[in-house]
Amino acid sequence: MTHNVVMKRANIHDAKTNLSRYLAELAPGDSLVLCNRNQPVAEIRSLRAKTVRKPRIGVARGRFEVPDSFFEPLPADILDGFNGG
């Protein structure tokens, strides 16, 4: 899933009143443009690092089975391929 960068705009008076809320809503890479009479004067960017989702262990439990043959040695021709043969 990709995140689209969002640039929100707020007038200075509104930003003073709601700054905490605006900052909490900023996702990594997003920015808030502060405007004076609808003219951009400054930009606030989120410094939060993009989150990397950790794999959830056991999430596929019961969806497939590993056959016993999985643990048997590989055939010689396949092993040769791994060893450059």
N, C-alpha and C positions, 0 to 999 in steps of 0.2 A: 504494500500500500504506500503510495507516495503522498506527500503533503504539499499542497500548493501554498506558496508564500502569499501571505495576506498583508496588505497595507491598509490599516484603518486610519481614519481621519477624525480629529476632534478639535473643536475650538478650545482655546486656552482656558476660558472660564469653565467649560464643561469638564475639561481634563483635570482642573484643580479640584472640582467636586467629586469626580469619579476615578481618580488616578489609580487607586488600589484595585478597583474592579478591572480597569483597562489592562493593567500590568498582569493581573491573574489570568486574563483571557489570552495574552500573547503566547503563542506556541513558538517553538524553536524556529528561527528564521523570519518570523513575522515582525512587523514594525508598526508603530503608531506615529502618524504625522500630526504635529501640533500646528494649528492654524490660528492666525490673527486676522479676524474679519475674512475668513475663508481663504486666506493666502498662506501657503505653507511657510513655516519659519524654523521648524526643528523636527528632528526625527528621533524616536526612541526605539531601539531594537532589543529584542530578547537575546540574552546571553546564555540562556539555558542550552545545554547540549541536547542534541537529538537523541531520543531514547532508543536504545537497541533492545528489542524484545528478546528475552531469554527463552530458550526452548523449555516447554513444560514437559517434564519427565512423566511418562506414563499416559500421555494424552491419547495414544492410539491403542491402549490396552483393550484386548478382546476383538480388535478389528482384523487381525491376521495372526497366523501361527507360523512359527519357524519350524520347518521340517527337520527331522533328525539328520537328513542327508547334508544339511547346512554345515554340520560340524565334521564331516568326513573330509579327508585330504583331497585336494584338487587333483585332477588328472595330470599326468606328466606333461602333455602338450600345452596345457594352460600354464603350468608352473614354468615351463621353458620360456613362454612369452613374457612373464614377469622378470625373468633373469636375462633377458636380452637374446634369447635363442630363437 
